[in-house]
Amino acid sequence: MEGNHSVAQRVGTPAFLMVRPYVETNRLFCGVMFLLVMTTFLNQSVLSIHFGFFSLFLYRLILISAAALFLVSVVKEQNFSQYWKQIKVKEVLHFLMFWLVYGTVSLLWAKSYVDGIKYLLLLGTGILFVFLAVVTFTKISRLLLFYGIWLFMTMILLCIGLVNHFTHIQLPSSTLYGGPEYKLSYPTAVFFNQNDFATFLTISFSFYVAAAKNSRNVWIKTSTILLGLLCVYIIYLTESRASLLGVFVGLIFYLFIHLPSFLKKVTFIIGLVAMALCSVIFFDKVSNIFAANDGHSSNVVRLNLLKNAFHFLLDTFGFGVGAGNIPYYLKNEAIYETNHVVEVHNWLVEILGNFGMIIFLGYLFTYVYLFYCLYKAFRKTKDGKEKGIVEACMIGQIAFLISSISPSSVSNLYFHWVFLGFVIATVNVYKNKNRNLDENKLRSTL
């Protein structure tokens, strides 16, 4: 028996040492994070469990698991200071934490605590993902895998969107499920409605364009071009004008940044002149649309939603109505007719109305800061794969900001937080890379 036991030990010890690296907590955490990215694209179409106003589904369950694994890893290895040292976007994370704290404090003057708590849960889970993304995706290889997952999962959602359109079959997670026949052809995939899907596809279009431009493989280049065109086609089927505009502006910007310096200046001046002329030519038409007496038309309703939001902002002295309380105010205290629409349908105004000027300006500054960092990386980076990641983030930022006026609310769009996490993680990787290059140059000169 003792001999057999010693033999088992001798055989088992090398086997355990071979397997151990793959079952360590931090490596398991990294694997779960990649799984979490994949489940983002399933939205609430898989395993949805409701608890009153709160619901658990696959994405949230895996997010909780990832957070728990990270805590276990940090406590076990006592290496949180090492994680924190590698973060070069601390100011961004500080702002996100301040946003969450400010939102919690805003419950003091909010009129609907339930709406406020629900909104804070969405905000908290989004910020949690961003933090976990920054501490996980710390290498170019991991960012490339993240990028690849986004492209692959989008392809699956595009197929579901085509099924929606041609067969009039909708998933139960869609608000069109069981709806009237004339609406069933709108592509929604796993999302609540077609506008959410269209906004997602504007980001995916940016990813496909950047991949096509920077790939040397003919098959990848061809397939990403075709999938990018398919994104545009399905956005067209959703009838989301804001998302189509987002795609167009993102593409124009992408072409612009690749122009020589001289042509950039000329194109910029021509663009300003063209915008001024269009403003003069179409001013009367736009004025007539918004001056229409039909208070139920889509354009008038959207304008009134914005007017109400600004009224609420002034009424709260610029502090906002409180986390998640814009719907409550639009339902109960609207000054202008909104035809029973209680979501503001504009991401920036949603932030402004709920949280006031401080958070709104902080968000804008953070967004511009990230874009500026990406542009610096774009000008320095020569490697095709790395350039593709940076370009995808930049175009995606432009396209998303415009298309974000299409969904009723962005706070519950999990892909938005995943995209934001990808952008911030990319900036963090390049800041670390530049720091290492600077340190190496310094050592070589000493």
RODO-2510 file (C-alpha; in nm, 4 decimals, decimal comma):
residues 446
     n   res          X          Y          Z
     1     m     0,0000     0,0000     0,0000
     2     e     0,2791     0,2429     0,0917
     3     g     0,4563     0,1616    -0,2341
     4     n     0,1426     0,2248    -0,4340
     5     h     0,0869     0,5506    -0,2458
     6     s     0,4408     0,6730    -0,3160
     7     v     0,4045     0,5806    -0,6841
     8     a     0,0764     0,7773    -0,6968
     9     q     0,2489     1,0725    -0,5369
    10     r     0,5366     1,0594    -0,7843
    11     v     0,2974     1,0381    -1,0794
    12     g     0,0414     1,2819    -0,9383
    13     t     0,2804     1,5592    -0,8402
    14     p     0,4098     1,6313    -1,1944
    15     a     0,0539     1,6045    -1,3275
    16     f    -0,0690     1,8528    -1,0661
    17     l     0,2164     2,0916    -1,1479
    18     m     0,1217     2,0736    -1,5163
    19     v    -0,2461     2,1455    -1,4502
    20     r    -0,2016     2,3988    -1,1690
    21     p    -0,1315     2,7061    -1,3875
    22     y    -0,4658     2,6557    -1,5607
    23     v    -0,6693     2,6381    -1,2434
    24     e    -0,5082     2,9286    -1,0595
    25     t    -0,7628     3,1851    -0,9536
    26     n    -0,6234     3,4745    -1,1560
    27     r    -0,6120     3,2710    -1,4771
    28     l    -0,9599     3,1408    -1,4130
    29     f    -1,0692     3,5017    -1,3591
    30     c    -0,9236     3,5997    -1,6959
    31     g    -1,1081     3,3145    -1,8692
    32     v    -1,4350     3,4099    -1,7011
    33     m    -1,3882     3,7688    -1,8213
    34     f    -1,3658     3,6534    -2,1820
    35     l    -1,6767     3,4440    -2,1252
    36     l    -1,8434     3,7532    -1,9796
    37     v    -1,7664     3,9486    -2,2971
    38     m    -1,9345     3,6762    -2,5020
    39     t    -2,2478     3,6712    -2,2862
    40     t    -2,2904     4,0466    -2,3370
    41     f    -2,4087     3,9730    -2,6890
    42     l    -2,6812     3,7399    -2,5600
    43     n    -2,8422     4,0260    -2,3649
    44     q    -3,1384     3,8854    -2,1669
    45     s    -3,2322     3,6170    -2,4197
    46     v    -3,0823     3,3379    -2,2045
    47     l    -3,1660     3,2462    -1,8435
    48     s    -3,3654     3,5460    -1,7220
    49     i    -3,4853     3,5267    -1,3599
    50     h    -3,6976     3,8119    -1,2212
    51     f    -3,7026     3,9280    -0,8580
    52     g    -3,9504     4,2133    -0,8440
    53     f    -3,7846     4,5133    -1,0113
    54     f    -3,4499     4,3299    -1,0323
    55     s    -3,3652     4,0487    -1,2732
    56     l    -3,0756     3,8032    -1,3016
    57     f    -2,9584     3,6681    -1,6339
    58     l    -2,6451     3,5080    -1,7737
    59     y    -2,4432     3,8297    -1,8138
    60     r    -2,5075     3,9441    -1,4566
    61     l    -2,4414     3,5998    -1,3104
    62     i    -2,1043     3,5755    -1,4830
    63     l    -2,0224     3,9375    -1,3911
    64     i    -2,0836     3,8528    -1,0242
    65     s    -1,8698     3,5395    -1,0632
    66     a    -1,5875     3,7393    -1,2245
    67     a    -1,5969     4,0002    -0,9465
    68     a    -1,5894     3,7256    -0,6811
    69     l    -1,2942     3,5525    -0,8492
    70     f    -1,1060     3,8811    -0,8681
    71     l    -1,1602     3,9430    -0,4967
    72     v    -1,0480     3,5893    -0,4109
    73     s    -0,7385     3,6308    -0,6287
    74     v    -0,6499     3,9673    -0,4712
    75     v    -0,6982     3,8384    -0,1148
    76     k    -0,5068     3,5181    -0,1880
    77     e    -0,2132     3,6799    -0,3672
    78     q    -0,2305     4,0135    -0,1806
    79     n    -0,1429     4,1857    -0,5065
    80     f    -0,4038     4,4596    -0,5429
    81     s    -0,1265     4,7223    -0,5307
    82     q     0,0309     4,5563    -0,8359
    83     y    -0,2996     4,5724    -1,0243
    84     w    -0,3483     4,9356    -0,9239
    85     k     0,0089     5,0248    -1,0244
    86     q    -0,0550     4,8987    -1,3775
    87     i    -0,3603     5,1211    -1,4180
    88     k    -0,2690     5,4412    -1,6014
    89     v    -0,6278     5,5602    -1,6417
    90     k    -0,6925     5,6162    -1,2719
    91     e    -0,8501     5,9559    -1,3388
    92     v    -1,1126     5,7884    -1,5590
    93     l    -1,1938     5,5278    -1,2936
    94     h    -1,2060     5,8009    -1,0289
    95     f    -1,4649     5,9882    -1,2330
    96     l    -1,6781     5,6753    -1,2779
    97     m    -1,6685     5,6117    -0,9035
    98     f    -1,7572     5,9752    -0,8363
    99     w    -2,0491     5,9380    -1,0795
   100     l    -2,1772     5,6403    -0,8806
   101     v    -2,1352     5,8219    -0,5475
   102     y    -2,3036     6,1352    -0,6816
   103     g    -2,5905     5,9228    -0,8122
   104     t    -2,6330     5,7638    -0,4698
   105     v    -2,6374     6,1049    -0,3007
   106     s    -2,8898     6,2288    -0,5583
   107     l    -3,1465     5,9876    -0,4093
   108     l    -3,1815     6,2485    -0,1332
   109     w    -3,3756     6,4736    -0,3703
   110     a    -3,5106     6,2098    -0,6108
   111     k    -3,8888     6,1642    -0,6135
   112     s    -3,8837     5,7953    -0,7093
   113     y    -3,6464     5,5870    -0,4966
   114     v    -3,7340     5,2675    -0,6852
   115     d    -3,6408     5,4188    -1,0219
   116     g    -3,3254     5,5636    -0,8660
   117     i    -3,2089     5,2342    -0,7169
   118     k    -3,2807     5,0461    -1,0406
   119     y    -3,0764     5,3002    -1,2358
   120     l    -2,7893     5,2864    -0,9867
   121     l    -2,7794     4,9076    -1,0176
   122     l    -2,7402     4,9453    -1,3952
   123     l    -2,4759     5,2132    -1,3497
   124     g    -2,2938     5,0079    -1,0857
   125     t    -2,2808     4,6909    -1,2964
   126     g    -2,1567     4,8933    -1,5939
   127     i    -1,8784     5,0569    -1,3922
   128     l    -1,7879     4,7212    -1,2365
   129     f    -1,7346     4,5741    -1,5830
   130     v    -1,5185     4,8705    -1,6847
   131     f    -1,2948     4,8223    -1,3788
   132     l    -1,2637     4,4469    -1,4330
   133     a    -1,1874     4,5066    -1,8021
   134     v    -0,9044     4,7473    -1,7195
   135     v    -0,7368     4,5006    -1,4787
   136     t    -0,7877     4,2051    -1,7144
   137     f    -0,7195     4,3205    -2,0694
   138     t    -0,3682     4,4486    -2,0034
   139     k    -0,1959     4,3135    -2,3145
   140     i    -0,2384     4,3654    -2,6878
   141     s    -0,3005     3,9910    -2,7291
   142     r    -0,5949     4,0068    -2,4870
   143     l    -0,7367     4,3143    -2,6599
   144     l    -0,7136     4,1316    -2,9932
   145     l    -0,9060     3,8366    -2,8501
   146     f    -1,1673     4,0777    -2,7096
   147     y    -1,1889     4,2385    -3,0541
   148     g    -1,2254     3,8992    -3,2229
   149     i    -1,5062     3,7969    -2,9864
   150     w    -1,6959     4,1169    -3,0701
   151     l    -1,6609     4,0541    -3,4455
   152     f    -1,7631     3,6884    -3,4194
   153     m    -2,0630     3,7447    -3,1937
   154     t    -2,1825     4,0320    -3,4123
   155     m    -2,1858     3,7918    -3,7066
   156     i    -2,4243     3,5661    -3,5138
   157     l    -2,6517     3,8596    -3,4261
   158     l    -2,6550     3,9694    -3,7904
   159     c    -2,7825     3,6235    -3,8850
   160     i    -3,0564     3,6477    -3,6202
   161     g    -3,1470     3,9930    -3,7550
   162     l    -3,1884     3,8517    -4,1045
   163     v    -3,4106     3,5753    -3,9665
   164     n    -3,6222     3,8432    -3,7918
   165     h    -3,6668     4,0324    -4,1149
   166     f    -3,7350     3,7526    -4,3618
   167     t    -3,9326     3,5104    -4,1423
   168     h    -4,1065     3,7603    -3,9087
   169     i    -3,9889     3,5529    -3,6104
   170     q    -3,8852     3,7476    -3,2992
   171     l    -3,7205     3,6220    -2,9796
   172     p    -3,9204     3,6495    -2,6542
   173     s    -3,6706     3,9113    -2,5312
   174     s    -3,7905     4,1520    -2,8008
   175     t    -4,0761     4,3979    -2,7390
   176     l    -4,1985     4,3009    -3,0874
   177     y    -4,2520     3,9394    -2,9817
   178     g    -4,6222     3,8665    -3,0286
   179     g    -4,6701     4,2141    -3,1761
   180     p    -4,8623     4,3189    -3,4878
   181     e    -4,7593     4,1614    -3,8174
   182     y    -4,6419     4,4848    -3,9801
   183     k    -4,3773     4,5324    -3,7074
   184     l    -4,2353     4,1806    -3,7048
   185     s    -4,0003     4,2443    -3,9983
   186     y    -3,7885     4,4874    -3,7948
   187     p    -3,4559     4,3221    -3,6985
   188     t    -3,4078     4,3167    -3,3200
   189     a    -3,1881     4,0053    -3,2677
   190     v    -3,1467     3,9637    -2,8871
   191     f    -3,2284     4,3265    -2,8040
   192     f    -3,5479     4,4870    -2,6749
   193     n    -3,6170     4,6780    -2,9945
   194     q    -3,4741     4,7691    -3,3335
   195     n    -3,3204     5,0984    -3,2171
   196     d    -3,1051     4,9233    -2,9565
   197     f    -2,9881     4,6766    -3,2202
   198     a    -2,9104     4,9573    -3,4659
   199     t    -2,7000     5,1424    -3,2083
   200     f    -2,5043     4,8241    -3,1386
   201     l    -2,4437     4,7760    -3,5113
   202     t    -2,2976     5,1256    -3,5517
   203     i    -2,0159     5,0227    -3,3174
   204     s    -1,9788     4,6850    -3,4886
   205     f    -1,9608     4,8564    -3,8286
   206     s    -1,6673     5,0593    -3,6957
   207     f    -1,4968     4,7398    -3,5793
   208     y    -1,5421     4,5718    -3,9184
   209     v    -1,4152     4,8764    -4,1108
   210     a    -1,0994     4,8986    -3,8993
   211     a    -1,0402     4,5228    -3,9318
   212     a    -1,0821     4,5367    -4,3101
   213     k    -0,8435     4,8316    -4,3425
   214     n    -0,5656     4,6847    -4,1294
   215     s    -0,5796     4,3138    -4,2135
   216     r    -0,3372     4,1688    -4,4691
   217     n    -0,5302     3,8440    -4,5026
   218     v    -0,7486     3,8526    -4,8159
   219     w    -1,0203     3,6331    -4,6627
   220     i    -1,0440     3,8407    -4,3460
   221     k    -1,0411     4,1645    -4,5444
   222     t    -1,3180     4,0434    -4,7778
   223     s    -1,5374     3,8952    -4,5025
   224     t    -1,5107     4,2033    -4,2774
   225     i    -1,6033     4,4324    -4,5696
   226     l    -1,9092     4,2192    -4,6453
   227     l    -2,0105     4,2018    -4,2778
   228     g    -1,9660     4,5785    -4,2462
   229     l    -2,1991     4,6301    -4,5433
   230     l    -2,4449     4,3856    -4,3871
   231     c    -2,4402     4,5980    -4,0700
   232     v    -2,5393     4,9022    -4,2764
   233     y    -2,8147     4,7054    -4,4533
   234     i    -2,9693     4,5840    -4,1282
   235     i    -2,9442     4,9331    -3,9760
   236     y    -3,1366     5,0506    -4,2820
   237     l    -3,4004     4,7835    -4,2138
   238     t    -3,4402     4,9093    -3,8552
   239     e    -3,5209     5,2572    -3,9957
   240     s    -3,2950     5,4169    -3,7334
   241     r    -3,1936     5,7462    -3,8945
   242     a    -2,9612     5,8374    -3,6076
   243     s    -2,7663     5,5121    -3,6470
   244     l    -2,7352     5,5589    -4,0228
   245     l    -2,6068     5,9093    -3,9562
   246     g    -2,3640     5,7662    -3,7002
   247     v    -2,2276     5,5216    -3,9587
   248     f    -2,1934     5,7986    -4,2179
   249     v    -2,0169     6,0435    -3,9843
   250     g    -1,7909     5,7687    -3,8482
   251     l    -1,6897     5,6711    -4,2009
   252     i    -1,6258     6,0335    -4,3019
   253     f    -1,4115     6,0807    -3,9926
   254     y    -1,2190     5,7605    -4,0699
   255     l    -1,1402     5,8823    -4,4211
   256     f    -1,0463     6,2238    -4,2831
   257     i    -0,7819     6,1004    -4,0366
   258     h    -0,6047     5,9110    -4,3166
   259     l    -0,5657     6,2201    -4,5348
   260     p    -0,2289     6,3994    -4,5593
   261     s    -0,1926     6,7016    -4,3297
   262     f    -0,2437     6,9568    -4,6087
   263     l    -0,5610     6,7893    -4,7355
   264     k    -0,6917     6,7653    -4,3794
   265     k    -0,6823     7,1429    -4,3443
   266     v    -0,8467     7,1997    -4,6838
   267     t    -1,1149     6,9361    -4,6167
   268     f    -1,1853     7,0811    -4,2725
   269     i    -1,2418     7,4289    -4,4161
   270     i    -1,4635     7,2931    -4,6951
   271     g    -1,6612     7,0957    -4,4369
   272     l    -1,7235     7,4059    -4,2240
   273     v    -1,8403     7,6029    -4,5285
   274     a    -2,0674     7,3152    -4,6372
   275     m    -2,2218     7,2923    -4,2898
   276     a    -2,2860     7,6678    -4,2854
   277     l    -2,4525     7,6567    -4,6287
   278     c    -2,6692     7,3594    -4,5299
   279     s    -2,7753     7,5392    -4,2137
   280     v    -2,8917     7,8384    -4,4170
   281     i    -3,0586     7,6348    -4,6926
   282     f    -3,2459     7,3906    -4,4688
   283     f    -3,3185     7,6209    -4,1749
   284     d    -3,6741     7,7000    -4,2882
   285     k    -3,7576     7,3341    -4,3505
   286     v    -3,6309     7,2284    -4,0084
   287     s    -3,8164     7,5172    -3,8436
   288     n    -4,1401     7,4153    -4,0163
   289     i    -4,1032     7,0567    -3,8959
   290     f    -4,0646     7,1586    -3,5334
   291     a    -4,3257     7,4321    -3,5598
   292     a    -4,5895     7,1814    -3,6723
   293     n    -4,9040     7,1782    -3,4626
   294     d    -4,9215     6,7984    -3,4527
   295     g    -4,8005     6,7276    -3,0986
   296     h    -4,7992     6,3520    -3,1705
   297     s    -4,5450     6,3594    -3,4537
   298     s    -4,2106     6,1938    -3,3787
   299     n    -4,0013     6,5076    -3,4359
   300     v    -4,2179     6,7254    -3,2134
   301     v    -4,2266     6,4646    -2,9370
   302     r    -3,8471     6,4344    -2,9398
   303     l    -3,8088     6,8114    -2,9273
   304     n    -4,0530     6,8313    -2,6363
   305     l    -3,8639     6,5584    -2,4513
   306     l    -3,5500     6,7704    -2,4727
   307     k    -3,7360     7,0864    -2,3695
   308     n    -3,8806     6,9083    -2,0673
   309     a    -3,5390     6,7737    -1,9673
   310     f    -3,3848     7,1211    -1,9781
   311     h    -3,6794     7,2583    -1,7803
   312     f    -3,6224     6,9936    -1,5110
   313     l    -3,2505     7,0777    -1,5090
   314     l    -3,3177     7,4464    -1,4479
   315     d    -3,5808     7,3619    -1,1896
   316     t    -3,3211     7,1628    -0,9910
   317     f    -3,0568     7,4387    -1,0168
   318     g    -2,8392     7,2266    -1,2462
   319     f    -2,8106     6,9281    -1,0098
   320     g    -3,0454     6,7016    -1,2055
   321     v    -3,3644     6,5287    -1,0933
   322     g    -3,1776     6,2371    -0,9366
   323     a    -3,0591     5,9006    -1,0657
   324     g    -3,3126     5,7397    -1,3000
   325     n    -3,5862     5,9937    -1,2265
   326     i    -3,6277     6,1483    -1,5723
   327     p    -3,9068     5,8969    -1,6612
   328     y    -4,0921     5,9833    -1,3391
   329     y    -4,0748     6,3556    -1,4157
   330     l    -4,1771     6,3090    -1,7800
   331     k    -4,4740     6,1022    -1,6699
   332     n    -4,5928     6,3242    -1,3849
   333     e    -4,4503     6,6739    -1,4275
   334     a    -4,3969     6,7295    -1,8006
   335     i    -4,4546     7,0850    -1,9220
   336     y    -4,4548     7,0003    -2,2937
   337     e    -4,6615     6,7256    -2,4596
   338     t    -4,4693     6,3988    -2,5121
   339     n    -4,7537     6,1680    -2,6201
   340     h    -4,6974     5,9401    -2,3159
   341     v    -4,3282     5,8867    -2,3989
   342     v    -4,1362     5,8813    -2,0692
   343     e    -3,7771     5,8208    -2,1848
   344     v    -3,5726     6,1128    -2,3100
   345     h    -3,4238     5,9259    -2,6130
   346     n    -3,0860     6,0999    -2,5933
   347     w    -2,7917     5,9608    -2,3943
   348     l    -2,6206     6,2915    -2,3225
   349     v    -2,9468     6,4574    -2,2200
   350     e    -3,0303     6,1504    -2,0117
   351     i    -2,7070     6,2051    -1,8160
   352     l    -2,7684     6,5798    -1,7958
   353     g    -3,1289     6,5456    -1,6772
   354     n    -3,0639     6,2742    -1,4204
   355     f    -2,7286     6,3875    -1,2790
   356     g    -2,6940     6,7542    -1,3688
   357     m    -2,4123     6,9662    -1,5074
   358     i    -2,1273     6,8265    -1,2964
   359     i    -2,1580     6,4680    -1,4178
   360     f    -2,2522     6,5755    -1,7707
   361     l    -1,9383     6,7875    -1,8115
   362     g    -1,7296     6,5172    -1,6432
   363     y    -1,8605     6,2548    -1,8860
   364     l    -1,7942     6,4783    -2,1883
   365     f    -1,4424     6,5611    -2,0691
   366     t    -1,3682     6,1920    -2,0043
   367     y    -1,5047     6,0918    -2,3466
   368     v    -1,2948     6,3562    -2,5248
   369     y    -0,9881     6,2686    -2,3161
   370     l    -1,0127     5,9011    -2,4154
   371     f    -1,0538     5,9999    -2,7800
   372     y    -0,7490     6,2272    -2,7589
   373     c    -0,5389     5,9451    -2,6090
   374     l    -0,6507     5,7096    -2,8854
   375     y    -0,5644     5,9653    -3,1529
   376     k    -0,2128     6,0015    -3,0082
   377     a    -0,1775     5,6218    -3,0156
   378     f    -0,3108     5,6171    -3,3744
   379     r    -0,0399     5,8580    -3,4893
   380     k     0,2419     5,6608    -3,3197
   381     t     0,1351     5,3010    -3,3847
   382     k     0,2743     5,1271    -3,6937
   383     d     0,1673     4,7662    -3,6329
   384     g    -0,1452     4,6796    -3,8350
   385     k    -0,3225     4,4770    -3,5678
   386     e    -0,2627     4,7358    -3,2982
   387     k    -0,3689     5,0161    -3,5321
   388     g    -0,6909     4,8269    -3,6059
   389     i    -0,7814     4,8211    -3,2361
   390     v    -0,7166     5,1940    -3,1937
   391     e    -0,9073     5,2882    -3,5088
   392     a    -1,2025     5,0688    -3,4119
   393     c    -1,2267     5,2473    -3,0767
   394     m    -1,2031     5,5937    -3,2327
   395     i    -1,4639     5,5389    -3,5045
   396     g    -1,6847     5,3538    -3,2569
   397     q    -1,6759     5,6521    -3,0204
   398     i    -1,7843     5,8906    -3,2961
   399     a    -2,0541     5,6602    -3,4345
   400     f    -2,1944     5,5700    -3,0916
   401     l    -2,2210     5,9294    -2,9712
   402     i    -2,4437     6,0137    -3,2684
   403     s    -2,6481     5,6922    -3,2725
   404     s    -2,7062     5,7136    -2,8948
   405     i    -2,9993     5,9489    -2,9612
   406     s    -3,1862     5,6543    -3,1110
   407     p    -3,2532     5,4210    -2,8101
   408     s    -3,4996     5,5245    -2,5426
   409     s    -3,2229     5,4807    -2,2822
   410     v    -2,8574     5,3753    -2,2983
   411     s    -2,8033     5,2902    -1,9324
   412     n    -2,9504     4,9416    -1,9798
   413     l    -2,7537     4,8657    -2,2984
   414     y    -2,4794     4,6389    -2,1640
   415     f    -2,2814     4,6453    -2,4871
   416     h    -2,2295     5,0193    -2,4311
   417     w    -2,0473     4,9509    -2,1038
   418     v    -1,8503     4,6678    -2,2649
   419     f    -1,7463     4,9000    -2,5477
   420     l    -1,6504     5,1689    -2,2963
   421     g    -1,4480     4,9101    -2,1031
   422     f    -1,2718     4,8112    -2,4255
   423     v    -1,1868     5,1753    -2,5041
   424     i    -1,0538     5,2489    -2,1540
   425     a    -0,8557     4,9217    -2,1434
   426     t    -0,7023     5,0073    -2,4832
   427     v    -0,5957     5,3519    -2,3606
   428     n    -0,4495     5,1908    -2,0470
   429     v    -0,2471     4,9399    -2,2499
   430     y    -0,0972     5,2113    -2,4695
   431     k    -0,0171     5,4350    -2,1746
   432     n     0,1710     5,1456    -2,0139
   433     k     0,3427     5,0690    -2,3425
   434     n     0,4567     5,4300    -2,3876
   435     r     0,5811     5,4427    -2,0293
   436     n     0,7877     5,1281    -2,0805
   437     l     0,9344     5,2735    -2,4016
   438     d     1,0241     5,5980    -2,2238
   439     e     1,1904     5,4067    -1,9388
   440     n     1,3940     5,1990    -2,1853
   441     k     1,5087     5,5141    -2,3671
   442     l     1,6078     5,6715    -2,0362
   443     r     1,8123     5,3657    -1,9378
   444     s     1,9877     5,3580    -2,2747
   445     t     2,0967     5,7219    -2,2346
   446     l     2,2341     5,6719    -1,8814
***
